[in-house]
Amino acid sequence: MDILRLLKNKFTLAKERLASCSCTKKATLAKLAKSPDLGLQERVAENNNTDCDTLQVLSNHSDSGVRSLVAQNSSTSTATSIALSQDSNCDVRYAMAEDCHTDRNLLDGLCKDDNPFVQDRARRTCNRLDGIKAESA
């Protein structure tokens, strides 16, 4: 029994590494995203090589952690990002607010969020981006 569990754990680890790898094909990532394994879904959600359609499906996941990773993925489409910026879970919106790759219009909207922590984080990210912009000018 212990050998079977060990083999299963090694197989799961191998799939998570595959889902995390930037060289994994989009079709493979789409298949891995359908796994019932939450850890595997998280790895696919954070992989920048995951296609927009798969990320859109994962953006509707019941787990806010998966949705947060989709929100921070630079490959997420604008439409999906807009939807996630209005997510009912403040942790998802906070994840977007702290990500300097979030579209500036979405960050500006998050500065007006109902949650004061999301507002504050969005303002800090905007200020950081403004500082970087001023330094490069």
C-alpha positions in Angstrom: 0.0 0.0 0.0 2.8 2.4 0.8 4.5 1.8 -2.5 1.3 2.6 -4.4 0.9 5.9 -2.4 4.5 6.8 -3.1 4.1 6.1 -6.8 0.9 8.2 -6.8 2.7 11.1 -5.1 5.6 11.0 -7.6 3.1 10.9 -10.5 1.3 13.9 -9.0 4.6 15.8 -8.5 5.6 15.1 -12.1 2.3 16.4 -13.4 2.6 19.6 -11.3 6.1 20.2 -12.7 4.7 19.7 -16.2 2.0 22.2 -15.4 4.5 24.7 -14.1 7.0 24.4 -17.0 7.0 27.3 -19.4 7.8 24.9 -22.3 4.6 22.8 -21.8 2.3 23.0 -24.8 -1.0 24.9 -24.4 -3.0 21.8 -25.3 -1.3 19.8 -22.5 -2.0 22.6 -20.1 -5.7 22.7 -21.1 -5.9 18.9 -20.4 -4.1 19.3 -17.0 -6.5 22.1 -16.1 -9.4 19.6 -16.2 -7.8 17.5 -13.5 -9.7 17.3 -10.1 -6.3 18.0 -8.4 -6.4 21.6 -7.0 -2.6 21.9 -6.9 -2.4 21.0 -10.5 -5.1 23.5 -11.4 -3.1 26.2 -9.5 0.0 25.4 -11.4 -1.8 25.7 -14.7 -3.5 29.0 -13.6 -0.1 30.6 -12.9 1.6 29.3 -16.0 2.0 32.2 -18.5 1.9 29.7 -21.4 -1.7 28.7 -20.5 -4.0 29.9 -23.3 -6.8 32.5 -22.7 -9.6 30.0 -23.1 -8.2 27.7 -20.4 -7.6 30.7 -18.1 -11.2 31.9 -18.7 -12.5 28.5 -17.6 -10.3 28.6 -14.5 -11.5 32.1 -13.7 -14.8 30.5 -12.8 -13.2 28.0 -10.4 -14.9 27.6 -7.0 -11.5 28.2 -5.3 -10.5 31.8 -4.9 -6.8 30.9 -4.9 -7.1 29.5 -8.5 -9.0 32.6 -9.5 -6.4 34.9 -7.9 -3.6 33.1 -9.9 -5.6 33.6 -13.1 -6.0 37.3 -12.2 -2.2 37.6 -11.9 -1.4 35.7 -15.1 -0.1 38.0 -17.8 -1.8 35.8 -20.5 -5.3 36.4 -19.1 -7.5 38.2 -21.6 -8.8 41.6 -20.9 -12.4 40.4 -20.8 -11.5 37.8 -18.1 -9.5 40.4 -16.2 -12.5 42.7 -16.2 -14.7 40.0 -14.8 -12.1 39.1 -12.1 -11.8 42.7 -11.1 -15.4 42.4 -10.0 -15.1 39.0 -8.3 -17.2 38.6 -5.2 -14.1 37.5 -3.2 -11.9 40.4 -2.1 -8.8 38.2 -2.1 -9.1 37.9 -5.9 -9.5 41.6 -6.3 -6.6 42.2 -3.9 -4.4 39.9 -6.0 -5.1 42.0 -9.0 -4.5 45.2 -7.1 -1.0 44.1 -6.0 0.0 43.0 -9.5 1.9 45.7 -11.4 1.0 44.0 -14.7 -2.7 44.7 -14.1 -4.1 47.1 -16.7 -4.0 50.6 -15.4 -7.7 51.2 -16.0 -8.6 48.2 -13.9 -6.2 49.4 -11.2 -7.9 52.7 -11.2 -11.2 50.9 -10.8 -9.8 48.9 -7.9 -8.8 52.1 -6.2 -12.6 52.7 -5.8 -13.3 49.1 -4.6 -15.7 48.6 -1.7 -13.0 46.9 0.3 -10.5 49.4 1.9 -7.6 46.9 1.7 -8.1 46.4 -2.0 -8.3 50.2 -2.4 -5.1 50.8 -0.5 -3.2 48.0 -2.4 -4.4 49.4 -5.8 -3.3 52.9 -4.8 0.1 51.6 -3.7 0.5 49.7 -7.0 -0.5 52.8 -9.0 2.0 54.9 -7.0 4.8 52.4 -7.6 4.0 52.3 -11.3 4.0 56.2 -11.4 7.4 56.2 -9.7 8.9 53.8 -12.2 7.4 55.8 -15.0 8.9 59.0 -13.6 12.3 57.4 -13.1 12.5 56.3 -16.7 11.5 59.7 -18.1 
